[in-house]
Amino acid sequence: MATQTEVLTQLMQTAPAYCSGDELAQLFGISRTAIWKTIQSLQGAGYTIESRHGRGYRYVPNNQLSATVIQAALPSKIAPQLVVLPTVDSTNAYLKRLVSQTPLSQPTVVISDTQTAGYGRSGRAFYSPEATGIYLSIGLPMHPQQSFDPGLLTTGTAVAVAKTLTELFEVQVELKWVNDVLVNHHKVVGILSEAVADLEAGQLSTVIVGIGINLMTTDFPKALATKAGAVTAKMDVTRNEVISTLLTEFFTSYQTYTTGDFMADYRRLSMVINQQVELKSGTKTVTGIVKDIDSTGALVVQLPSGQIQRLNSGEITKVNLLTGAYHG
Ligand code: BTN
């Protein structure tokens, strides 16, 4: 009996052309009635499959998230485990619960249509309405001898997201250190990396990279309305395509991220280099002019005294553009 996945994959490969019921029946060695039943199940599961008398069946991409569709668009060497959920409290929290039960044996990506308790840095909530955004977490198992560089993973992820958005949408993307992604001076993506430790072994067991993208979200809560924005007003690609592209960029970059080979791209996209900023790092507030972002991803700031300070963590709370205007 042909599985739904096999029939769906075949229809995706043939699209936008039709595939006849006869062809499918022959291919999978089952009756046309069995094919028809499989098509009905796929439609029931939310896939759009058009049927036309005399021509057969045709797959039409839609807004529904699907692991099969995402996986089919990934290069063969990128094959993380994919978990797609209709709703969850938080994809980061889901992965944390998962790894507390069983360590990951392979990279695992959890994607949800909506989150009821999505969160960001400093315990802030991440607004995650259904259908208009992408909320996913990438769980990366850490092997005992593996080196982990949080600064470069964070900056590398921001570049992977920026490349995805510029590839698929006609937008100019800017990066606000360390990993806020902006379009039209509004934050459209939030990234939150968290580490899970194996206390008995005294080492990291998993790194979780959470990414939230406001693709078409517009109805932000009041507190966010002036700062947050959407990537686009009109979607010509599906969320599945955005996720496949993002995972391809991410996992390609992840293979060599400790070399920092993407830092030139990061600097080119940075909106803070040569600008005056105010930054909160722990309990300290630092103001100064950003001179560079160094090869480790640290912010290089010239203080009013002329002294140079390197900051590995913190959040830029104000950017007073010495050139142009920033409304965030
Ligand atoms: C920030 O801007 O402070 C980071 C926001 C990170 C949000 C994403 S959405 C997917 C994943 N799940 C979460 O609960 N948070 C991250």
Residues whose N, C-alpha, C, O or C-beta is under 5 A from the ligand:
A	BS01	BTN	S90 T91 N92 A117 G118 Y119 G120 R121 F126 Y135 L136 S137 G190 I191 L192 G210 I211 G212
